[in-house]
């Protein structure tokens, strides 16, 4: 395949031709101009040495991120993503029915009509692309606001593996959207962080929404939608802000490493909780 490149432009690096959602794009690596974030809080250790100011961020579904103080960024994500999921799910269900009818019918005229009227991709692809562009804009705006309102030297984010929990939406669509939107958020955040010269640390997300950051107790009942109320020490907080704080703590816990399964992580948290109970002479809730 021969492709004419613009004249007068010097390419000194490898050019990649990428197919993405119906379009072909050139990816050309180039050096990023670093623009340090302004107004990053200055931090010193107890010994008077300079330290890195760190912010924990919890990725949500209703919003792009919530920081460890409870600030929400990209609050339009939830509704837009839900509308997209419903449209995609409905279309895929309908398309499956027409594909079955197309495959089973022996009438050539009917077969041709089904393909022309019900299995076309152009209009549907255009609609999907509009949704995707809207979601990308929400993500970009949210990340820009994070750097503006919560400047830091280091951002701690979760290393996700789970699916979005959307009741009534097929697992296929949830898996598709979970992978895509989290990939977009991670890619955009990594790129924008590089342009500002800040670091990103990924930590396992296991039990970050169920763990109490004060006593260490882990239980599903600690969280009820947007509210967190520890069943052991009764600490209360916004659930996403609580999750972001847990990610921040996990980044400082030397035993928590990427690659650990959830059982190993839960065992580590359980030991910390029992240690807390022993120190404060509290009877621990049974595991």
C-alpha positions as CSV (number, residue, x, y, z in Angstrom):
1,X,0.0,0.0,0.0
2,X,1.5,3.4,-1.0
3,X,0.6,6.4,1.1
4,X,1.6,10.0,0.1
5,X,3.0,11.9,3.0
6,X,2.9,15.7,3.3
7,X,5.9,17.3,1.5
8,X,8.3,19.5,3.4
9,X,8.0,17.6,6.7
10,X,11.0,15.7,8.1
11,X,10.2,12.4,9.8
12,X,13.1,11.1,11.9
13,X,11.2,8.5,13.9
14,X,9.1,5.4,13.2
15,X,5.7,6.2,11.8
16,X,2.8,3.8,12.7
17,X,-0.3,3.5,10.7
18,X,-3.1,2.7,13.1
19,X,-6.7,1.6,12.4
20,X,-9.1,2.9,15.0
21,X,-12.9,2.8,14.9
22,X,-13.2,2.9,11.1
23,X,-10.4,5.4,10.5
24,X,-6.7,5.3,9.6
25,X,-4.3,7.5,11.7
26,X,-0.6,8.2,11.6
27,X,1.2,8.0,15.0
28,X,4.5,9.8,15.0
29,X,6.5,9.9,18.3
30,X,7.9,13.3,19.3
31,X,9.5,14.9,22.3
32,X,7.1,16.4,24.8
33,X,7.6,20.0,26.1
34,X,7.3,19.8,29.8
35,X,5.3,22.5,31.5
36,X,5.5,22.0,35.3
37,X,2.3,22.4,37.3
38,X,1.9,25.6,39.3
39,X,1.1,26.0,43.0
40,X,2.1,22.4,44.0
41,X,2.1,22.4,47.9
42,X,5.5,22.2,49.4
43,X,5.9,19.3,51.8
44,X,8.7,18.5,54.3
45,X,9.2,15.3,56.4
46,X,9.4,15.3,60.1
47,X,13.2,15.5,59.8
48,X,12.9,18.7,57.7
49,X,13.7,17.1,54.3
50,X,11.7,17.9,51.2
51,X,9.0,15.4,50.2
52,X,6.7,14.8,47.2
53,X,3.2,16.0,47.5
54,X,0.9,13.1,46.6
55,X,-2.8,12.9,45.7
56,X,-4.9,9.7,45.5
57,X,-7.5,9.4,42.8
58,X,-10.4,6.9,42.6
59,X,-11.8,6.1,39.2
60,X,-15.6,6.0,39.1
61,X,-18.5,5.4,36.8
62,X,-20.6,8.4,37.7
63,X,-17.5,10.6,37.4
64,X,-14.0,10.3,35.9
65,X,-12.1,10.6,39.2
66,X,-12.7,11.5,42.8
67,X,-9.6,12.7,44.9
68,X,-8.8,11.8,48.5
69,X,-10.5,15.0,49.7
70,X,-13.8,14.2,48.0
71,X,-13.5,16.5,44.9
72,X,-15.3,15.1,41.9
73,X,-14.1,15.5,38.3
74,X,-16.0,14.7,35.1
75,X,-19.4,14.3,36.7
76,X,-21.1,14.1,33.2
77,X,-19.4,10.7,32.5
78,X,-22.0,8.6,34.3
79,X,-25.1,9.7,32.3
80,X,-23.2,9.9,29.0
81,X,-21.8,6.4,29.5
82,X,-25.2,5.0,30.5
83,X,-26.8,6.5,27.4
84,X,-24.1,5.0,25.3
85,X,-24.3,1.6,26.9
86,X,-28.1,1.5,26.4
87,X,-27.9,2.4,22.7
88,X,-25.1,0.0,22.1
89,X,-26.8,-2.9,24.0
90,X,-30.1,-2.3,22.2
91,X,-28.4,-2.1,18.8
92,X,-26.4,-5.3,19.3
93,X,-29.5,-7.2,20.4
94,X,-31.4,-6.1,17.4
95,X,-28.5,-6.8,15.1
96,X,-28.2,-10.3,16.4
97,X,-31.8,-11.0,15.5
98,X,-31.4,-9.7,11.9
99,X,-28.1,-11.6,11.5
100,X,-30.0,-14.8,12.4
101,X,-32.8,-13.9,10.0
102,X,-30.3,-13.2,7.3
103,X,-28.5,-16.4,7.8
104,X,-31.6,-18.6,7.9
105,X,-33.7,-17.1,5.0
106,X,-33.3,-18.6,1.6
107,X,-35.1,-15.9,-0.3
108,X,-32.4,-13.9,-2.1
109,X,-34.5,-10.7,-2.4
110,X,-35.4,-10.8,1.3
111,X,-31.8,-11.5,2.2
112,X,-30.6,-8.5,0.2
113,X,-33.2,-6.3,1.8
114,X,-32.3,-7.4,5.4
115,X,-28.6,-6.6,4.7
116,X,-29.3,-3.2,3.1
117,X,-31.9,-2.0,5.7
118,X,-30.8,-3.6,8.9
119,X,-27.1,-4.6,8.8
120,X,-25.6,-1.4,7.5
121,X,-22.8,0.1,9.5
122,X,-22.3,3.7,8.3
123,X,-25.0,5.5,10.3
124,X,-24.4,3.4,13.4
125,X,-20.6,3.9,13.3
126,X,-21.2,7.7,13.0
127,X,-23.5,7.7,16.0
128,X,-21.0,5.6,18.1
129,X,-18.1,7.9,17.1
130,X,-20.1,10.9,18.4
131,X,-20.6,9.2,21.7
132,X,-16.9,8.3,21.9
133,X,-15.8,11.9,21.1
134,X,-18.2,13.2,23.8
135,X,-16.7,10.8,26.3
136,X,-13.1,11.7,25.3
137,X,-13.9,15.4,25.8
138,X,-15.3,14.7,29.3
139,X,-12.2,12.8,30.2
140,X,-9.8,15.5,28.9
141,X,-11.7,18.2,30.7
142,X,-11.7,16.2,34.0
143,X,-8.0,15.6,33.9
144,X,-7.2,19.2,33.1
145,X,-9.3,20.3,36.1
146,X,-7.4,17.8,38.3
147,X,-4.1,19.4,37.4
148,X,-5.5,22.9,37.9
149,X,-7.3,22.3,41.2
150,X,-5.2,19.5,42.7
151,X,-1.6,20.1,41.6
152,X,0.8,17.4,42.9
153,X,4.2,15.8,42.3
154,X,2.7,12.3,42.3
155,X,-0.8,10.9,41.6
156,X,-1.8,7.5,42.9
157,X,-4.4,5.7,40.8
158,X,-5.9,2.2,40.8
159,X,-4.8,-0.7,38.6
160,X,-8.3,-1.8,37.5
161,X,-9.4,-5.2,36.3
162,X,-13.2,-5.3,37.1
163,X,-16.2,-4.6,34.9
164,X,-18.5,-1.6,35.3
165,X,-21.6,-2.7,37.2
166,X,-24.5,-1.6,35.0
167,X,-27.7,-3.5,35.7
168,X,-29.7,-4.5,32.7
169,X,-26.7,-4.1,30.3
170,X,-25.2,-7.3,28.8
171,X,-21.8,-8.5,30.0
172,X,-20.4,-8.2,26.4
173,X,-21.2,-4.4,26.3
174,X,-20.0,-3.9,29.9
175,X,-16.7,-5.6,29.1
176,X,-16.3,-3.6,25.9
177,X,-17.0,-0.2,27.6
178,X,-15.0,-1.0,30.7
179,X,-11.9,-1.8,28.6
180,X,-12.3,1.2,26.3
181,X,-13.2,4.0,28.8
182,X,-10.6,2.9,31.3
183,X,-8.0,2.6,28.5
184,X,-8.9,6.2,27.4
185,X,-8.7,7.6,30.9
186,X,-5.4,5.9,31.6
187,X,-3.9,6.9,28.3
188,X,-4.9,10.5,28.5
189,X,-3.8,10.8,32.1
190,X,-0.4,9.3,31.4
191,X,0.1,11.6,28.4
192,X,-1.0,14.7,30.2
193,X,1.1,13.8,33.3
194,X,4.2,13.5,31.1
195,X,3.6,17.0,29.7
196,X,3.6,18.3,33.2
197,X,6.5,16.2,34.5
198,X,4.5,14.5,37.3
199,X,4.6,10.9,38.3
200,X,1.8,8.3,38.3
201,X,1.8,5.3,40.6
202,X,-0.6,2.4,40.0
203,X,-1.7,0.3,42.9
204,X,-4.1,-2.7,43.1
205,X,-7.7,-1.7,43.4
206,X,-8.8,-4.7,45.4
207,X,-10.9,-3.8,48.5
208,X,-10.2,-0.1,48.1
209,X,-13.9,0.6,48.2
210,X,-14.6,-1.8,51.2
211,X,-11.6,-1.0,53.5
212,X,-11.7,1.5,56.3
213,X,-8.5,3.7,56.1
214,X,-8.5,4.3,59.9
215,X,-8.9,0.8,61.4
216,X,-8.2,-1.3,58.3
217,X,-11.4,-3.4,58.5
218,X,-12.5,-4.8,55.2
219,X,-16.2,-5.7,54.7
220,X,-18.7,-5.4,51.8
221,X,-21.2,-3.9,54.3
222,X,-18.9,-0.9,54.9
223,X,-20.0,0.6,51.7
224,X,-23.6,1.5,50.7
225,X,-23.6,3.2,47.3
226,X,-22.0,6.7,47.8
227,X,-21.8,6.3,51.6
228,X,-19.0,4.6,53.6
229,X,-19.7,3.7,57.2
230,X,-17.2,1.3,58.8
231,X,-18.9,-1.5,60.7
232,X,-16.0,-1.7,63.1
233,X,-14.9,1.9,64.1
234,X,-17.9,3.7,62.5
235,X,-15.7,6.0,60.4
236,X,-17.9,7.8,57.8
237,X,-17.0,9.3,54.4
238,X,-18.0,9.6,50.8
239,X,-17.3,6.1,49.3
240,X,-15.2,7.3,46.4
241,X,-13.2,9.8,48.5
242,X,-12.6,6.9,50.9
243,X,-11.5,4.7,48.1
244,X,-9.0,7.4,46.9
245,X,-7.6,7.6,50.4
246,X,-7.1,3.8,50.5
247,X,-5.2,4.0,47.3
248,X,-3.0,6.6,48.8
249,X,-2.3,4.4,51.8
250,X,-1.7,1.3,49.6
251,X,1.0,3.2,47.7
252,X,2.9,3.6,51.0
253,X,2.3,0.0,52.1
254,X,5.5,-1.9,51.1
255,X,3.6,-5.3,51.2
256,X,1.0,-4.2,48.6
257,X,2.5,-4.7,45.1
258,X,1.0,-5.0,41.6
259,X,0.5,-8.7,40.7
260,X,-0.8,-9.7,44.1
261,X,-4.2,-11.5,43.9
262,X,-7.1,-10.2,46.0
263,X,-6.8,-13.0,48.5
264,X,-3.2,-12.1,49.4
265,X,-4.2,-8.4,49.6
266,X,-7.1,-9.2,51.9
267,X,-4.8,-11.2,54.2
268,X,-2.4,-8.3,54.4
269,X,-5.3,-5.9,55.3
270,X,-6.6,-8.4,57.9
271,X,-3.3,-8.5,59.7
272,X,-3.2,-4.7,59.8
273,X,-6.7,-4.6,61.2
274,X,-6.0,-7.2,63.9
275,X,-2.9,-5.2,64.8
276,X,-5.0,-2.1,65.2
277,X,-7.6,-3.8,67.3
278,X,-4.9,-5.3,69.6
279,X,-3.2,-1.9,70.0
280,X,-6.5,-0.2,70.9
281,X,-7.9,-3.1,72.9
282,X,-10.8,-3.7,70.6
283,X,-12.4,-7.0,69.8
284,X,-12.0,-7.5,66.0
285,X,-15.0,-8.4,63.9
286,X,-14.6,-12.0,62.7
287,X,-13.3,-12.5,59.2
